[in-house]
Amino acid sequence: MNETIRELLKKHAGLQVDVDAIDGGADLYAAGLSSFASVQLMLAIEEHFDVEFPDSMLNRKSFQSVDAIIRTVTAITEDRKVA
């Protein structure tokens, strides 16, 4: 999932830094992720993983870092398995 998230970041986040060089816990907003780009990223993630972000996860914290995005997508997919 890490590689997939990084590929989606490359395509949709508009970061001015090399996504592959970013530490998993690094702040993506500090690296240049804008609010608009985070929405584009969210839509790309939803399409790629065939998930829908619940309102409770539509916040800055969910997209703060690569690790945070992975945790968020994992939580959504796990919740879907249970339901």
N, C-alpha and C positions, 0 to 999 in steps of 0.2 A: 504494500500500500504506500510505503514511503516514496518509492520511485514514481508511482502514479500521481500522488499529490504534488510532487516536485515538477512533474511534466505539466500538470494543470496550472501550477503557479507560473511556469515559464510562459505559457500561452495566454494567461488571463490576468495575471497580477500586475504586470507592467513595472516590475521592480528594476531598479537601476544597478542591481548587484547580481552576480552569478548565483542563481538559485542553488546549484550544486555545492557551492562553497558555504552556504548558510548552515549554521549549526541547527539541529532540530529544535532546540529551545529558544533560538534567537527571535527577538521581537520583529515580526514582519512589518508592523506599522512603522517602526523605526527605520526599517530597510526601504520604506517608500510605498507600502501598500495603502492605497486610498480607500475611502468608504465605497466609492463607485466600483473600484477594482475588486473589493471584497464581495460585492454583490455579484459581479461577473464570475468570480471564482466559485461562489456558492452555487450559482446556476450550473456551471460546468461540472461541479462535484455531484450535484443532484442528478444530472443527466448521465454522467459516467457510471455512477454506482447505483442508479435507479432507486434513489432515496428522496425523501423530502425532509428538509430541516423543520423541526417543530418550532413554533414561535419562541419557546423557552431557550432555544439554542441559537437564535438569531441575535447574537451580540458580539462585541469586540473580542471577548475572551475566547470564543469558539474558533476564531481565526488569528489569534495572537501569534502563533508559531506553527511550524510544520507538525511538531508533536501534538499541539492542541487540536489541530485539524484532524489528525489521525485518531486521537481520542474521541473527538466528536463524531466522526464518521463511524467509528467502531461502535460507539454507544447507540447510534441510530440503527445500524445494521443488526446489532444484538437485540435491540428492542423489537425490531421487525420479526426476528426469529421466534421470539417469545409469544408475540401476538398471533 
